[in-house]
Amino acid sequence: MTIDLIPGRGVRPPAPLPEPAFGLGRAELLRLFAPHGDVLPDGLSDTFVCGTVWALSFNLPGLTVTLCARNPGRFEELEEPEEAYGLDVVFISRNPHDDRPPCPVGLYGVDVFGWPAHEVVEALRAEGLALPDLAPGHGAVRHGPLHLHRQGSAPRPPTAGRKARHEPPFTFGAVSLSAADPSDPDTRRGRAAAR
């Protein structure tokens, strides 16, 4: 059982769950997942994600998957009805309340939660992604529409007079993939602008 992030397309949950593609609306996603109550007994549930028009989430072993449409104006009134905004961000995070071993989260064949963060970065670089180095003490890396980060807080900086310690290896605990690079001003409006 693996869930795969597919840049430019969306996410592929384990079979028999359907593949929610970027651009699908909230109602379409609810219809798509409705027949899979045996695999997802809690179904898709509405959830809150700051800066979104709508967000739906579901659980897989050890993980929470959130599908959402960003609000292009952030704090402004919506220019279109909610139905006009399609899926443009997928968030996957470890679920600390689920004792089951987490489902592997693949990106270009690399389990992004299954190895120390520095090894994940190197493996993704080997797949052709120009990822920046992990900044010491930050625990996050961003590359266009991809954002990987540790779950929980980063270690505290050393106090005055103490020698800085080498940061122990950590794993990523959360990943997001956007339909387009969110820092690109031409793509912030997402699918709503194309409709």
N, C-alpha and C positions, 0 to 999 in steps of 0.2 A: 504494500500500500504506500504509494508515493503521490505527492502533490507537486506539480511542475509549474513554475512561472514561465510564461512564454512571452518575451518582449515583443511589443507591437500587436499582440493578439489577446492576451489575458492570462488565464490560469486553467490548468487541467487537473481537477481533483481525481482521486482514485476512482476507477470504474466501480459501479455503474453510474456514478454521478455525472451529470452533463458538464460541458465545458462552457463556463460563462465568459463570453467574449466582450472585449471593450466595445462600448457603444450601446449594449443592451440596456433597456430601461428597467426601472424597478419592477413594474408589473410583469414584464417579460421574464425577468429572473424568477419571480415568485411562481409563475406558471411552469417554467422550465424545471424547477426543483420540486414542485408539488407532488409528483408521482414517486418521490424517493423517500417517503416517510419511514420505510423499513431501515434505510441506511442512516437517515438523519431524523431520529424520532422527535427532536425539537424543531426541525425544519429550519427555515430562514427566519430570523427574528430581527425586528427593527432595533437599531442601536444608535447611540449618539456618537458622532465623530465631529469635532469642531471644524467649521469651515466647509461642511458638506451640505448638499441639498437633501440627500437621503443616504442612508447606510443600512445594510443588511449584514448579518453575521450568521455563521454556523460553526459547529465544532467538529473536528476530526480528532482521532486519538492524540492527546497531548497538545493540540493546537486550536487556535481560534482563527477563522478566516473571515475577513470583513471586506465586503464589496461596497464601493460607494461612488457617488458622483460629487465632485467638488463644486462649491458655489463660486463661480468665476469672479463675482464682485465681493466675495468674502463677507463684508458686513452691510452690503447694500441690498435693496429689494431685488428679488429675482426678476429678470427681464422676461423670462419665459415661464410657462407653468411647469411644475415639478416633473411632469411626464416627459418634457422635452430634454431632460438631462440624462445622459447615458453613463453607464459604468466607465469610469476613467481611472480608478485607483483600486488596487488589491493590496490589502494588508494581511500579513500572516504573522502570528506571534505565538510563542510558547504559552500554553495555558497552565499557570501554576496551580490551578485547582483540579487538574486532571492527572491522576497518578499513572495513567497508561503511558507506555513508552511513546514518544512523539513520532508521528508519521514523518518520514524524511521529506524535506522541502528541496526540490531540485531546481537548479538554474544552469542551463548548458551542461547537464549531467553532473553537477557538483552539488552535494548536500550542504546547503549553506548554514544549517544549524548543527551539523554532525561533526565538525572538526574545529580546532582552534581557529580564531578569526584570521590570524596571519596566514594560515595554510589555505583558508577559503579564498582570501584575496589573491594569493599566488596561483591557485588553481584556476580562478576566473581570468586572471591575466593570461595564463597559458591557453585559455579558450578565446583570447583576442580582445577582452575588455581592457581598456586603458584606465584601470582603477588607480586612484591616488593611494599613497601610503596611509596606513592608519596613524592618525595623530596620537601621540602619547597622552594617555589620560582621557581621551575623548570616547573611544569605543564605537566610532561610527565611520562609515565610508559612503560617499554618494557619487554616483556616476550617471549623469543625465536622469532618466526616469527611475533608476534603481537606487534604493536607499537601504543599507544594512546597518543595524546597530544592536548593541548589547541590550539586554533587558535588565532593568534595574539601574542603580546609580553607578557612576564611574568612581574609581578610588579617589580619596582625598589627596590633595597635594601635600608634600611633606611640610611639617611645621618648621619654623625658624630654628636653625642650629642643628637640625637633623639631616642626616645624609639621605638623599633621594634613593628610594628603592626601585629596583627593576620591577615593572608591572608584570604580574603573572599572566600567562596566557588566559584568554577568555574566549567564549563562543558567542556568536551572534544569537540573539533571541527574538529578533523581530526584523521583518523585511517588508518593504513596500515596493510595488512596481506600478508606475503610472503609464497611461496610454501614450503620453508624450512627456517630454522634459518639462517639469513644472516651472523651471526657471526661465524658460523661453517665453517671452511675452506674447508671441503669436499663437501659442498652444494653450494658454491658461484657460481659455473659454471652453476647451474640450469639444465634445461632440455637439453641444447646443448651437455653436456658431455655424456648424456645417448643415444643420437641419433647416 
